[in-house]
Amino acid sequence: MYVVDRDFGFAPNPFHGICSLATCKPRIRNKAQVEDWVLGMGGKRLDATGRCIFAMKITQKVTFNEYWNTPDFRDKKPVRNGSKKMLLGDNIYSYNEITGLWTQAHSHHSFADGSPNVDNLERDTQSTNVLLSRHFYYFGSAAPFVPQRILDGLGFKNQMGHRVFNFDEGRSIIQWIESQYGDSLNLVLADPFDFDQSEAHYSVKTNRVTVK
């Protein structure tokens, strides 16, 4: 469980019937396993403290190369002259085992001219895992407030980093989401908070977003 600072629809990417976490959060992508849940809460920047932006039950965990080379995930590759959804594709990395070099596609994490942003690449590839979910809830800018009693029970605080709970500890928030929003499974209920900046590029070095 972590606080989402920016919500473009890139990390996570909830489009094309699969919610994917393929960039950022390398520690989560390293440790999380199939059947685990990953939850993203809104933060101060989005004026969404205490609201749940997404919840995904991991149904598959693949490597960057598997993600890149599997036809089922082709729609997740970014298309820079495409729709907002295609601009924000997160299937951006492939690794050449012969040369030992990474390729970073023209994307939200590259520079505006399509050249690789090495700082983003080095951070993203601290984990070579991609988390995928075909059992997810993505609320985006319609993120609901989680009852305070549940957040208090988890000891939730709006802060950096992520918290890990065993399922018995986290059961209350999962049960609340599934009981209240079961009809919304695998749907994008609203646009991401930052969807209007879909053409933007982010750099971890400056922690800034630029729009060409």
Order of alpha helices (4+ residues) and beta strands (2+ residues): beta-beta-alpha-beta-beta-beta-alpha-alpha-beta-beta-alpha-beta-beta-alpha-alpha-beta-beta
